[in-house]
Amino acid sequence: MATEIAAATEANILAEPEAAAAIVAENKTQGEPHKLDKKWTFWFDNQSKPKQGAAWGTSLRSVYTFDTVEEFWCLYDQVFKPSKLTSHADFHLFKAGVEPKWEDPECANGGKWTVISSRKSTLDTMWLETLMALIGEQFDEADEICGVVASVRQRQDKLALWTKTAANEAVQMSIGKKWKEILDTTDKITYSFHDDSKRERSAKGRYTIP
């Protein structure tokens, strides 16, 4: 039943960006909306059934760009919870104008901090805490952050925080320490360079916070 619900969520709610817009429109409340400092975009990707010969990223699509607290909560509550996803699907939240791809100019010289989750409820909690930290500008190096990806997989799920300048170790370590504090986790988190990942799928992390 859970798998059927997840599949229905993807098919019916995420099929068209207009569907997300309709959800926001239906749930608008009266009063002045609370504006965020930046615009953010939710993305969705389902890699469970890739077309033969298709390049990575062909199934990635932008779903909705928002800039108010009210829009965020509406979308999160009704759509963007990782526990609603089937295996091999991803949710992304990136700054508006930045695509969650290595090739994007904002991401090209960057990398990502990664944390592993073995429980869907834990992934949901870490995802939400990270989203609130991003839109709430809780990171001192906010301009260095591109976005975050929640990946649901059969064996274990993961969360990845993408940043712009991988070679700046001091900045990345500062971001990593802050993120681990936000996640309130005792698990090790590691930072990998996108350039390394392009050359080797299971590239080793360059920086680590135990």
Contacts in CASP RR format, 6 or more apart in sequence:
PFRMAT RR
TARGET T0000
AUTHOR 0000-0000-0000
METHOD contacts of the structure
MODEL  1
MATEIAAATEANILAEPEAAAAIVAENKTQGEPHKLDKKWTFWFDNQSKP
KQGAAWGTSLRSVYTFDTVEEFWCLYDQVFKPSKLTSHADFHLFKAGVEP
KWEDPECANGGKWTVISSRKSTLDTMWLETLMALIGEQFDEADEICGVVA
SVRQRQDKLALWTKTAANEAVQMSIGKKWKEILDTTDKITYSFHDDSKRE
RSAKGRYTIP
3 86 0 8 1.000
5 84 0 8 1.000
6 84 0 8 1.000
6 85 0 8 1.000
6 86 0 8 1.000
7 86 0 8 1.000
9 79 0 8 1.000
9 84 0 8 1.000
9 85 0 8 1.000
10 44 0 8 1.000
10 46 0 8 1.000
10 85 0 8 1.000
10 86 0 8 1.000
10 89 0 8 1.000
12 19 0 8 1.000
13 19 0 8 1.000
13 20 0 8 1.000
13 23 0 8 1.000
13 78 0 8 1.000
13 79 0 8 1.000
14 20 0 8 1.000
14 44 0 8 1.000
14 63 0 8 1.000
14 79 0 8 1.000
17 61 0 8 1.000
17 62 0 8 1.000
17 63 0 8 1.000
17 64 0 8 1.000
20 42 0 8 1.000
20 63 0 8 1.000
20 64 0 8 1.000
20 75 0 8 1.000
20 79 0 8 1.000
21 64 0 8 1.000
23 74 0 8 1.000
23 75 0 8 1.000
23 78 0 8 1.000
23 79 0 8 1.000
24 64 0 8 1.000
24 66 0 8 1.000
24 71 0 8 1.000
24 74 0 8 1.000
24 75 0 8 1.000
27 74 0 8 1.000
27 78 0 8 1.000
28 70 0 8 1.000
29 70 0 8 1.000
33 68 0 8 1.000
33 69 0 8 1.000
33 70 0 8 1.000
33 71 0 8 1.000
34 68 0 8 1.000
34 69 0 8 1.000
34 70 0 8 1.000
35 67 0 8 1.000
35 68 0 8 1.000
36 66 0 8 1.000
36 67 0 8 1.000
36 68 0 8 1.000
36 69 0 8 1.000
36 72 0 8 1.000
36 135 0 8 1.000
36 136 0 8 1.000
37 136 0 8 1.000
37 137 0 8 1.000
38 67 0 8 1.000
38 95 0 8 1.000
38 96 0 8 1.000
38 135 0 8 1.000
38 137 0 8 1.000
39 65 0 8 1.000
39 66 0 8 1.000
39 67 0 8 1.000
39 95 0 8 1.000
39 96 0 8 1.000
40 65 0 8 1.000
40 66 0 8 1.000
40 67 0 8 1.000
40 72 0 8 1.000
40 93 0 8 1.000
40 94 0 8 1.000
40 95 0 8 1.000
40 96 0 8 1.000
40 134 0 8 1.000
40 135 0 8 1.000
41 62 0 8 1.000
41 63 0 8 1.000
41 64 0 8 1.000
41 65 0 8 1.000
41 66 0 8 1.000
41 93 0 8 1.000
41 94 0 8 1.000
41 95 0 8 1.000
41 96 0 8 1.000
41 97 0 8 1.000
41 98 0 8 1.000
42 62 0 8 1.000
42 63 0 8 1.000
42 64 0 8 1.000
42 65 0 8 1.000
42 66 0 8 1.000
42 75 0 8 1.000
42 79 0 8 1.000
42 80 0 8 1.000
42 91 0 8 1.000
42 92 0 8 1.000
42 93 0 8 1.000
43 60 0 8 1.000
43 61 0 8 1.000
43 62 0 8 1.000
43 63 0 8 1.000
43 90 0 8 1.000
43 91 0 8 1.000
43 92 0 8 1.000
43 93 0 8 1.000
43 94 0 8 1.000
43 99 0 8 1.000
43 100 0 8 1.000
44 60 0 8 1.000
44 61 0 8 1.000
44 63 0 8 1.000
44 89 0 8 1.000
44 90 0 8 1.000
44 91 0 8 1.000
44 92 0 8 1.000
45 57 0 8 1.000
45 59 0 8 1.000
45 60 0 8 1.000
45 61 0 8 1.000
45 89 0 8 1.000
45 90 0 8 1.000
45 92 0 8 1.000
46 59 0 8 1.000
46 86 0 8 1.000
46 88 0 8 1.000
46 89 0 8 1.000
46 90 0 8 1.000
47 59 0 8 1.000
47 88 0 8 1.000
47 89 0 8 1.000
47 90 0 8 1.000
48 86 0 8 1.000
48 87 0 8 1.000
48 88 0 8 1.000
48 89 0 8 1.000
50 58 0 8 1.000
50 59 0 8 1.000
51 58 0 8 1.000
57 101 0 8 1.000
60 92 0 8 1.000
60 99 0 8 1.000
60 100 0 8 1.000
60 101 0 8 1.000
63 79 0 8 1.000
64 71 0 8 1.000
64 75 0 8 1.000
65 96 0 8 1.000
66 72 0 8 1.000
66 75 0 8 1.000
67 96 0 8 1.000
69 135 0 8 1.000
72 131 0 8 1.000
72 135 0 8 1.000
76 128 0 8 1.000
76 131 0 8 1.000
80 91 0 8 1.000
80 93 0 8 1.000
81 124 0 8 1.000
81 127 0 8 1.000
82 91 0 8 1.000
82 120 0 8 1.000
82 123 0 8 1.000
82 124 0 8 1.000
82 127 0 8 1.000
82 150 0 8 1.000
82 152 0 8 1.000
82 157 0 8 1.000
83 120 0 8 1.000
83 121 0 8 1.000
83 123 0 8 1.000
83 124 0 8 1.000
85 91 0 8 1.000
85 150 0 8 1.000
85 152 0 8 1.000
86 152 0 8 1.000
87 152 0 8 1.000
87 153 0 8 1.000
87 154 0 8 1.000
88 152 0 8 1.000
88 153 0 8 1.000
88 154 0 8 1.000
89 151 0 8 1.000
89 152 0 8 1.000
90 149 0 8 1.000
90 150 0 8 1.000
90 151 0 8 1.000
90 152 0 8 1.000
91 127 0 8 1.000
91 149 0 8 1.000
91 150 0 8 1.000
92 100 0 8 1.000
92 147 0 8 1.000
92 148 0 8 1.000
92 149 0 8 1.000
92 150 0 8 1.000
93 131 0 8 1.000
93 134 0 8 1.000
93 147 0 8 1.000
93 148 0 8 1.000
94 100 0 8 1.000
94 146 0 8 1.000
94 147 0 8 1.000
94 148 0 8 1.000
94 162 0 8 1.000
95 106 0 8 1.000
95 145 0 8 1.000
95 146 0 8 1.000
95 147 0 8 1.000
98 104 0 8 1.000
98 106 0 8 1.000
98 107 0 8 1.000
98 146 0 8 1.000
98 147 0 8 1.000
99 107 0 8 1.000
100 107 0 8 1.000
100 146 0 8 1.000
100 147 0 8 1.000
100 149 0 8 1.000
100 162 0 8 1.000
101 107 0 8 1.000
102 108 0 8 1.000
102 194 0 8 1.000
102 197 0 8 1.000
102 198 0 8 1.000
104 146 0 8 1.000
106 146 0 8 1.000
106 164 0 8 1.000
107 146 0 8 1.000
107 162 0 8 1.000
107 164 0 8 1.000
107 194 0 8 1.000
108 194 0 8 1.000
109 164 0 8 1.000
109 165 0 8 1.000
109 166 0 8 1.000
109 167 0 8 1.000
109 194 0 8 1.000
110 146 0 8 1.000
110 162 0 8 1.000
110 163 0 8 1.000
110 164 0 8 1.000
110 165 0 8 1.000
110 166 0 8 1.000
110 193 0 8 1.000
110 194 0 8 1.000
110 195 0 8 1.000
111 162 0 8 1.000
111 163 0 8 1.000
111 166 0 8 1.000
111 191 0 8 1.000
111 192 0 8 1.000
111 193 0 8 1.000
111 194 0 8 1.000
111 197 0 8 1.000
112 149 0 8 1.000
112 160 0 8 1.000
112 161 0 8 1.000
112 162 0 8 1.000
112 163 0 8 1.000
112 191 0 8 1.000
112 192 0 8 1.000
112 194 0 8 1.000
113 160 0 8 1.000
113 161 0 8 1.000
113 163 0 8 1.000
113 172 0 8 1.000
113 175 0 8 1.000
113 176 0 8 1.000
113 179 0 8 1.000
113 189 0 8 1.000
113 190 0 8 1.000
113 191 0 8 1.000
114 158 0 8 1.000
114 159 0 8 1.000
114 160 0 8 1.000
114 161 0 8 1.000
114 189 0 8 1.000
114 190 0 8 1.000
114 191 0 8 1.000
114 192 0 8 1.000
115 126 0 8 1.000
115 158 0 8 1.000
115 159 0 8 1.000
115 160 0 8 1.000
115 180 0 8 1.000
115 183 0 8 1.000
115 185 0 8 1.000
115 187 0 8 1.000
115 189 0 8 1.000
116 156 0 8 1.000
116 157 0 8 1.000
116 158 0 8 1.000
116 187 0 8 1.000
117 123 0 8 1.000
117 126 0 8 1.000
117 156 0 8 1.000
117 157 0 8 1.000
117 158 0 8 1.000
117 159 0 8 1.000
118 156 0 8 1.000
118 157 0 8 1.000
120 152 0 8 1.000
120 157 0 8 1.000
123 150 0 8 1.000
123 152 0 8 1.000
123 157 0 8 1.000
123 159 0 8 1.000
126 159 0 8 1.000
126 183 0 8 1.000
126 185 0 8 1.000
127 148 0 8 1.000
127 150 0 8 1.000
127 159 0 8 1.000
129 182 0 8 1.000
129 183 0 8 1.000
129 184 0 8 1.000
130 148 0 8 1.000
130 159 0 8 1.000
130 161 0 8 1.000
130 179 0 8 1.000
130 182 0 8 1.000
130 183 0 8 1.000
131 148 0 8 1.000
132 138 0 8 1.000
133 139 0 8 1.000
133 179 0 8 1.000
133 182 0 8 1.000
134 142 0 8 1.000
134 145 0 8 1.000
134 147 0 8 1.000
134 148 0 8 1.000
138 178 0 8 1.000
138 182 0 8 1.000
139 145 0 8 1.000
139 175 0 8 1.000
139 178 0 8 1.000
139 179 0 8 1.000
140 174 0 8 1.000
140 178 0 8 1.000
141 163 0 8 1.000
141 171 0 8 1.000
141 174 0 8 1.000
141 175 0 8 1.000
143 164 0 8 1.000
144 163 0 8 1.000
144 164 0 8 1.000
144 165 0 8 1.000
144 168 0 8 1.000
144 171 0 8 1.000
144 175 0 8 1.000
145 161 0 8 1.000
145 162 0 8 1.000
145 163 0 8 1.000
145 164 0 8 1.000
145 175 0 8 1.000
146 162 0 8 1.000
146 163 0 8 1.000
146 164 0 8 1.000
147 161 0 8 1.000
147 162 0 8 1.000
148 159 0 8 1.000
148 160 0 8 1.000
148 161 0 8 1.000
148 162 0 8 1.000
149 159 0 8 1.000
149 160 0 8 1.000
149 162 0 8 1.000
150 157 0 8 1.000
150 158 0 8 1.000
150 159 0 8 1.000
151 157 0 8 1.000
151 158 0 8 1.000
151 159 0 8 1.000
151 160 0 8 1.000
159 183 0 8 1.000
161 175 0 8 1.000
161 176 0 8 1.000
161 179 0 8 1.000
163 171 0 8 1.000
163 172 0 8 1.000
163 175 0 8 1.000
165 171 0 8 1.000
165 172 0 8 1.000
166 172 0 8 1.000
166 191 0 8 1.000
166 193 0 8 1.000
166 194 0 8 1.000
166 195 0 8 1.000
166 206 0 8 1.000
169 206 0 8 1.000
169 207 0 8 1.000
172 191 0 8 1.000
172 207 0 8 1.000
173 207 0 8 1.000
173 209 0 8 1.000
176 189 0 8 1.000
176 191 0 8 1.000
176 209 0 8 1.000
177 209 0 8 1.000
179 189 0 8 1.000
180 189 0 8 1.000
180 209 0 8 1.000
188 208 0 8 1.000
188 209 0 8 1.000
188 210 0 8 1.000
189 208 0 8 1.000
189 209 0 8 1.000
190 205 0 8 1.000
190 207 0 8 1.000
190 208 0 8 1.000
190 209 0 8 1.000
191 205 0 8 1.000
191 206 0 8 1.000
191 207 0 8 1.000
191 208 0 8 1.000
192 203 0 8 1.000
192 204 0 8 1.000
192 205 0 8 1.000
192 206 0 8 1.000
193 203 0 8 1.000
193 205 0 8 1.000
193 206 0 8 1.000
196 203 0 8 1.000
196 204 0 8 1.000
196 205 0 8 1.000
196 206 0 8 1.000
197 203 0 8 1.000
END
